[in-house]
Amino acid sequence: MHDSLQEMGWAIVREKYPENPGEWSRLWEYEDIKSVLTKNMGSKNIKGMILNWTQVVTIQLHAEAFKKMNQLRFLEVGPNMVELSQDFELPSHELRYLDLGGYNLASMPSNSHVDNLVVLRLQGNYLRHLWEGNM
């Protein structure tokens, strides 16, 4: 994407709630994502999130951090970006694209909402099997 188009898109996303990234529709910068996820500030407005930065940074996440993100459609987690707690669950029935390159658990949560999933990328994670129990 051309840099000026990308910057214009970022400005549009930030325009309505300049000081509250938890209300933005898309999150992509480390400080914004860290703030939203560690303070449980996510909202139904968030539709896409990319946790994939050039620097190696790890964020610990719990299920509560994603609880209000029930419209999330796009989630990309880069390698070594997050440590997920055992209570982690995929938050949204709307999820279409899921890239868990940095997924650190042995299996996906059995309460994962994958009915509408179109893309599932699992390269470079610690999965031994997809789900515990019955799906």
N, C-alpha and C positions, 0 to 999 in steps of 0.2 A: 504494500500500500504506500502511496506517495506520502512523504512525511507531513506535508501541510494538510492533507486530508485526514490523516491520523490525528494530528493535533487539533483540528477542528472538531472531530468526533469526541475527543477527550473533553474539550471545552463544553460541548453540548451536554454531555453526561453530567459534568460538574455544575452546570449553570443553575439548576433549580435548588440544589442543596449544597452550596459551596463548602460549608464547614461540616457536613454530615455524610461521609462516604457510605454509611449504612443504608442510606436512602437512594444511592445511585443505582442505575440498572446494570452497570458493568464495573468490575473491579480488576485492576491489573498491576497496580504499583504496590510494592512491598509494604510501605508505611501505612497505606490505606487499608490493605487486607489485614495486616497485623492488628491494627486498631479495631476493625470490625469484628474479627474472629476472636481475639483475646478478650474483648469487652462485651461479647455477645450482642453486638449492635446491628446484626443483619436484619433485613426486612423482606417483605414480599416483593419489593421493587427489584431486588437483585436477580438478574436473569443469567448472568455469566460471570465467571471468575477464573482467572489464570494465575496459578501459583507456580510460576516458573521464572526465576530470575537468574541473572548471570553470576551473582555472588551466591555462595553456599550459605543458606540461612535456614534454620529449622524452627518451625512453630509447632507447639503442642496444641492439639485440638480435641475438644470434647463434643458430644452430640448437641449440647446446648447451643454451641456456636452457630449451628446450621438450622436450628429449630424453626425460626421464622421465615426461612428462605424457601417457601413452598412453591415459588414460581421459577426456581433455578432450572435452567435448560442446558447450560454449558458449564462443565467443571473440568479444568485441566490442572493436574498436580504433577509438577516436575520431580525428578529424582532428588531425594533427600531434602525435600522442602517442608514436609510436615511429619509429625509423629501423631498418629491417631490413637485415641484411647479405646479401650475395649467396648465402651458404650456407643461408639460412633455408629451412625446410621445415615444412609443417603436420605436427604431431606425432602425430596420433591418427586411427585408423580409425573412432573413435566420434564424430567431430565431426558435429554435426547443424545447428548455427547458427553462421554465420561472417559477421561484419560487419567489413569491412576499409576503413572510411572513411578511415583514415590510412595505408593501404598505400603505401609509397614506391618500390616496384620496378616495372619496366615490364611484367613478366609474373609469373604465379604459378609457383612451382617445379614442374618436371615430375614430381617425386616426391610431389606433394600427394595426400593421402588424402581423396578426396571421394565415395567410394562411398555413404556414408550421409547425405550432406549434404541437408538439407531446405530451409534458408534460406541464400542467398548474397547479401549486400548489398555492393555495390561503389561506392556513391556517394561522390564526392569524392576518389578516389585517383588514382594515376599510371599505372594499367594501360593499355597499348596493345593487348595481346592477352592472353588468359587463360593459355595455357601455351606454353612453348618445347618444340619437339619433339613427339613422339607421346605421347598419353595412353592 
